[in-house]
Amino acid sequence: MLSDLFQLVLAEVGAALTLQPHVSGVGAGDQVLVGAVLAVLVAVSMLAGESALLAINRVRGLAYWLTLAMTATGVLLLYLTQASLLWVLGIAIGQPTDWLVLAYATLLAASPKLLSFIQIVPGFGPFLGRLLSAWGFLVLWAATASVFAVGEGLALLVAATAGLTGLAASHFGGPPLVRVRDRIWTAITGRPMRRSSAELLQLPGLLDDGVVGERR
């Protein structure tokens, strides 16, 4: 059962990465399972891309699973927001479509984020992150054209509208999720989470040999 599921996930991800997403060729039950697995795998990859920051924060055990759950939740909320907008836009262009199909299409567009771990490469992380986002948009464009059965021009307009709205939702909705995560983190560990290099450099004695040696 699990092997069949992961084979299906691999097949769907492979098709999406080559800009040939099989949105309508998967049953509703499988769409839910594949979408959920994909969201978790994307979250794991995103955390791997931030492994240095997680290591300095000593994120492991329960704290790691908490961070993973919050990251996966954020991924789901972002792409399900895009799906809701696509559902509205589909009605507007005369192509009403089942919301679950659109949710699956947007989650397939997250497939390039499975490579988020490469953002750990020093100096190239931000560039690689933008490259993955652009790749994801191309997948969303292809999925939109397939689901709505419209021309590439209209599909591009619809996908761009959904993509920009998703970015706005991430920008405005991300901070509240981060605050919730940080409060839970502080309640569990008794210390604040450092989320950026600037915050880490403010730690007293971080670069001092004695302190570093102690933490090792």
N, C-alpha and C positions, 0 to 999 in steps of 0.2 A: 504493500500500500504506500509506504513512505517512498520507496524507490520509484514507484510509478509517478508519485507527485513530483519528486525532484527531477525526474526525466521530463515531465511536462513543463516544469519551471524552466529548465535549461532550454527546451525547444522554443518556448515562448520568448525567453530573453534573447536567444540567438536570432530569432526572426525580427524582434524589435530593434536590435542593434544593427541589423542590416537594412533597416527602414522598410521592413515588410511585416508589420505586426499582424498577428492572427486574431484580431479583436472579435470578430463574429464567428470564428470557428471553434470556440470553446464554450461548453455548457455553463449555465449560471453557477452551479455548485463549484465547478472547477475554477471559475473566475474568482470567486471569493477566496478559495484556498490559495491559488497562485498569487493573487494580490496581497494576501496577508503574509505569505512567505517572502515575497519580494520586498515588502516594506521592512520586514525584520532584517533581511540580508543587506539591504541598503543602509539601515541603521548601523549594523555591525561594521560595514565598510567605512562609513563616515567616522565612526569611533576609532577605527584602525588608523585613519588619516590624521587623527588627533592624538595618537598614542603617546607622543612626548608630553603633551599637556596633561593627559590622564595619568601618566607615570609620576610626574611631579606632584600632582594632586593626590597621589597614592590611591587612585580609583581602582578598587578591586572588590571582589566578593559582592555583597549586597549593594554597595554603592555603584559598582559597574552595572549590575542588572537594572538598577534604578535609572542610571543614565541611558542605558540601552532602551528601556521602555519609554522614557520621555522622548528620546530621539525618534524612535519608531512612531510614536504618537504624533510628533510634529510632522513627519513625512506623510503619514496618512491624512492628517488634517489639511496639509498643503494641497495634496493631489485630489482629495475629495472636494475641496473648495473649487478647484479647477473643473472638476466633473460637473458640479452644480451649475457653474457658469456655462459650460458647454451645453448642458441640458436646456438652459434658457435660450442660448443662442441658436440651438437646433430648432426650437419652436419659432424663433424670430425669422429664420431663413426657410421655413416651411419643411423642415426635416426633423420632426419630433422623434426622439430616440429614447429607449429605455435607459434610465439613469445608471443602472448597474453596468450596462455595456460601456457607458462613458467613463464610469469610475475605473473600470478595468483598463480602458484605453489610456487614461491619465497615469495609472500606476505602471503600465508598460513603458510610458515615457520616462519613468524613473530608472529604467534599466541601466543607462550609462553611469548612474550614481553608484552602481555596484563596484565601479573602479575608483571610488572616492579615496581608497587607501593610498593611491599614488600621490595624493596631495601632501604626503609626509616628506616628499622630496624637497630638500632645502632650496629656497630661492625660486622654485617653480610652482609651489603649491597653489597660490592664487590663480596663476595662468592656467594650470591644469584644471582647476575647479571651474573656471569660466568655459574652458573647452568642453568639459563634461556637460555643463548646462546648455551650451549651444547644441551639442549632440542630442540631448534630451528634447530640445525644442524641435529638432528635425523629426524625431520619432513621433512627437505629438502632432506635428503637421501631417505626417504620413497616416497616422491613426485617424485623424480628423477627416481627411479626404476619403479614407476607406469606410468609416462609420456612416458619414453623412452622404456618401456617394455624390460628391460635388467636385467641381473643377479645382485645380491646384491653387488658383488665385483666391477663390472664396475660402478654401480650406486654410490658406495662409493667413487671411484676415481673421478668421475665427480662432485659429490656434494662437495667433499673436495677441488677440484680446484676452484669451484665457491665460496665456503665459504671463502677460504683464499684470493681470489681476492676481495671479498666483504670487508673483514677486511682491506686490503690494501687501497681500495677506501675510506673507512671510515676514515682511518688514514690520508691520504693525502688530501681528499676532504672535511673532516669535518672542519678544521681550516678556509678555505675561507668562508664557510657558517656561521660559528660563527662570523667572522669579519663583514660580511654583517649584521647579526642580531644585533651585538653590535653597529654598526654605526647608524642603524635605531633606536635602543633603546636610544642611546645618543641624537639623534636628537629630539626624542619625549619627553624624560624626562630631558635632560640637565645634566645628570650624567652618569658615566660609570657603566656597569653591573659587579658585583662581581661574578666570576664563580667558585671559589674554596674556601675551608676553609682557605687556606694560605692567599688569598687576603682579605677575611673577617677579619682575625685576624690583618691585617695591618691597618684596619680602626681605626683612633685615637679615644680612649675613648669607644670602643665598649663594653668592659667588665666593664666599670665604671658604678656604680649604678645609678648615676645621669643621664648619657646619656641613659642607657637602660630605665630608668623610663620615660625620655622625649619621647623616641620613642614609648613607649606603649601608 
